[in-house]
Amino acid sequence: MEKSKVVVVTTGGTIAMRYDPARKGVFPAVTGPQLVEAVPPLEDICSPEVEEFSNIPSPHMTPELMLKLAQKLDQILTREEVAGAIVTHGTDTLEETAFFLDLICKAEKPICITAAMRSGSDISPDGPHNLLCAVKTALSPEASGEGVLVVMNEEIHTARDVTKTHSANPKTFASPGWGPIGYVDKDAVIFRRKSIRFPRIPAMEVISDVHLVKMAAGADSLLLQCLAEKKVRGVVLEGLGRGNVPPAALPGVEAILNNNIPLVLTTRVPSGRVLDVYGYPGGVKPLKEKGVILGGDLSGPKARILLMLVLSITNDLEAIASYFNDPGASNLA
């Protein structure tokens, strides 16, 4: 019986790094074929093929590279013999790349992203097992149509929900408020819920001039005023709690809106939505009435990714706002 073909697309990250004693640090050092060779059981379950896209630390990943990666994946997955694709990636920006690919990739075949928190020169590196679990997930019939999935530490997460929660612990990726969509056991890949995805965006380019500003106690308008004066293409504002903003930041919000710059409001809280509950100055209710777009339960970085892609197809503020409507919400108001 012929084995299913899975293509492993490598981009770099800790999974492809080793400690260099001369430079006293961890650096890119492992090729794509070497990553696959480090997981002998792969040959027992599939016919692996390797595509080396890049070998960079994930802080070097950009939305422009994400677009090229999406195009590469769509090209690979049009091949009839390919059952699914794996992307190996660094953990620092993995959730942004996953969400970007989920919004733009055309293929319904599985795309699974995996990584490592420990380099190949560490004791008990986690990369080989994560890669094996990602391949098993991509070969699972239940993974088809679920969008881009992040497979780490034997857990399967949706691109929309997942985030990095610890700077060093291998059990760093979680989906706050929702939990994983499934998990990988020794003998089976088990799914426990379906993913709810944003509509695919037919973007052919990325508008990178979109900026993320985080609110804190006593935050003022300095950064927002600077962005307004620069006439940037878009701003995402991470508010407090339900999305509320300190009073000193309101002149900056006004400046952004007066320049017809789309302003998307999220919350710095790991779980929950922004909502127009509070009516005091800086509360979400008056902000929404002024034209601020509510970003639902998206994190600031993911809302920025969505705004970058939406701006590539429309500048209409109402149309932009429609893309931030939560596809899993039923309005009871």
Backbone hydrogen bonds, N-H to C=O, Kabsch-Sander energy under -0.5 kcal/mol:
donor,donor_aa,acceptor,acceptor_aa,energy
5,K,81,E,-1.1
6,V,47,S,-1.4
7,V,84,G,-1.9
8,V,6,V,-0.5
8,V,49,E,-3.6
9,V,7,V,-0.7
9,V,86,I,-3.9
10,T,8,V,-0.7
10,T,51,E,-2.3
11,T,88,T,-1.6
13,G,56,I,-0.8
16,A,13,G,-1.9
17,M,14,T,-2.1
18,R,27,F,-2.1
20,D,25,G,-3.3
24,K,20,D,-1.4
25,G,20,D,-1.3
27,F,18,R,-2.4
29,A,16,A,-2.7
30,V,16,A,-2.3
35,L,31,T,-1.8
36,V,32,G,-1.8
37,E,33,P,-2.4
38,A,34,Q,-1.3
39,V,36,V,-1.9
42,L,39,V,-2.1
43,E,40,P,-1.4
44,D,41,P,-1.2
45,I,41,P,-0.8
45,I,42,L,-1.1
46,C,42,L,-2.1
47,S,4,S,-3.1
49,E,6,V,-2.3
51,E,8,V,-2.8
53,F,10,T,-2.0
53,F,51,E,-1.0
54,S,10,T,-1.9
56,I,11,T,-2.5
60,H,57,P,-2.1
61,M,58,S,-1.5
66,M,62,T,-2.3
67,L,63,P,-2.0
68,K,64,E,-1.7
69,L,65,L,-2.5
70,A,66,M,-2.5
71,Q,67,L,-2.2
72,K,68,K,-2.2
73,L,69,L,-2.5
74,D,70,A,-2.4
75,Q,71,Q,-1.9
76,I,72,K,-2.4
77,L,73,L,-2.7
78,T,74,D,-0.7
78,T,75,Q,-0.7
79,R,76,I,-1.5
82,V,79,R,-1.5
83,A,5,K,-3.1
83,A,81,E,-0.5
84,G,5,K,-0.8
85,A,110,P,-2.4
86,I,7,V,-2.8
87,V,112,C,-2.6
88,T,9,V,-2.2
88,T,86,I,-0.5
89,H,114,T,-2.0
94,L,91,T,-0.5
96,E,93,T,-0.6
97,T,93,T,-2.1
98,A,94,L,-2.8
99,F,95,E,-1.9
100,F,96,E,-2.5
101,L,97,T,-2.8
102,D,98,A,-2.1
103,L,99,F,-1.8
104,I,100,F,-1.4
105,C,101,L,-2.8
111,I,147,G,-0.6
112,C,85,A,-2.4
113,I,149,L,-3.0
114,T,87,V,-2.7
120,G,17,M,-2.1
122,D,119,S,-1.6
127,G,118,R,-0.5
130,N,126,D,-2.1
131,L,127,G,-2.6
132,L,128,P,-2.2
133,C,129,H,-2.5
134,A,130,N,-2.2
135,V,131,L,-2.2
136,K,132,L,-2.3
137,T,133,C,-2.1
138,A,134,A,-2.4
139,L,135,V,-1.6
140,S,137,T,-1.3
143,A,140,S,-1.6
144,S,141,P,-1.1
145,G,108,E,-2.0
146,E,143,A,-1.8
149,L,111,I,-2.6
150,V,157,H,-2.8
151,V,113,I,-2.6
151,V,149,L,-0.6
152,M,150,V,-0.6
152,M,155,E,-1.8
155,E,152,M,-2.4
156,I,182,G,-2.8
157,H,150,V,-2.7
159,A,148,V,-1.4
162,V,158,T,-2.0
163,T,174,A,-2.3
165,T,172,T,-2.6
172,T,170,P,-1.2
174,A,163,T,-2.2
178,W,175,S,-2.0
179,G,175,S,-3.5
181,I,156,I,-2.7
182,G,156,I,-1.4
183,Y,190,I,-2.4
184,V,154,E,-2.7
185,D,183,Y,-0.6
185,D,188,A,-3.1
190,I,183,Y,-2.9
190,I,188,A,-0.5
191,F,189,V,-0.5
192,R,181,I,-3.2
193,R,181,I,-1.2
197,R,195,S,-0.5
201,I,103,L,-3.1
203,A,201,I,-2.4
207,I,308,M,-1.3
208,S,206,V,-1.0
210,V,208,S,-2.1
211,H,234,G,-2.1
213,V,236,V,-2.7
215,M,238,E,-2.8
219,A,216,A,-2.5
221,S,248,A,-0.5
225,Q,221,S,-3.3
226,C,222,L,-2.1
227,L,223,L,-2.1
228,A,224,L,-2.4
229,E,225,Q,-2.5
230,K,226,C,-1.8
231,K,227,L,-0.7
231,K,228,A,-0.7
232,V,227,L,-1.6
233,R,209,D,-1.4
234,G,209,D,-1.2
235,V,262,P,-2.4
236,V,211,H,-3.2
237,L,264,V,-3.2
238,E,213,V,-3.1
238,E,236,V,-0.6
239,G,237,L,-1.0
239,G,266,T,-2.9
240,L,244,N,-3.3
243,G,240,L,-2.9
244,N,240,L,-2.2
245,V,282,G,-2.7
249,A,246,P,-1.9
250,L,247,P,-1.5
253,V,249,A,-1.7
254,E,250,L,-2.6
255,A,251,P,-2.1
256,I,252,G,-2.1
257,L,253,V,-2.4
258,N,254,E,-2.9
259,N,255,A,-1.0
259,N,256,I,-0.6
260,N,257,L,-2.0
261,I,256,I,-1.9
264,V,235,V,-2.7
264,V,262,P,-0.5
265,L,293,I,-3.5
266,T,237,L,-3.0
266,T,264,V,-0.5
267,T,298,L,-0.5
268,R,239,G,-2.4
274,V,296,G,-1.5
275,L,242,R,-1.3
277,V,275,L,-2.2
278,Y,275,L,-0.5
283,G,280,Y,-3.1
285,K,278,Y,-2.1
287,L,283,G,-1.4
288,K,284,V,-3.0
289,E,285,K,-2.0
290,K,286,P,-1.3
291,G,287,L,-0.6
291,G,288,K,-1.1
292,V,287,L,-2.2
293,I,263,L,-2.9
295,G,265,L,-3.0
298,L,295,G,-1.8
303,A,299,S,-2.7
304,R,300,G,-2.1
305,I,301,P,-1.7
306,L,302,K,-2.4
307,L,303,A,-2.5
308,M,304,R,-2.4
309,L,305,I,-1.8
310,V,306,L,-2.6
311,L,307,L,-2.5
312,S,309,L,-0.8
313,I,310,V,-1.9
314,T,310,V,-1.6
320,I,316,D,-2.7
321,A,317,L,-2.4
322,S,318,E,-1.6
323,Y,319,A,-1.0
323,Y,320,I,-0.9
324,F,321,A,-1.4
325,N,322,S,-1.4
329,A,326,D,-1.7
331,N,329,A,-0.5
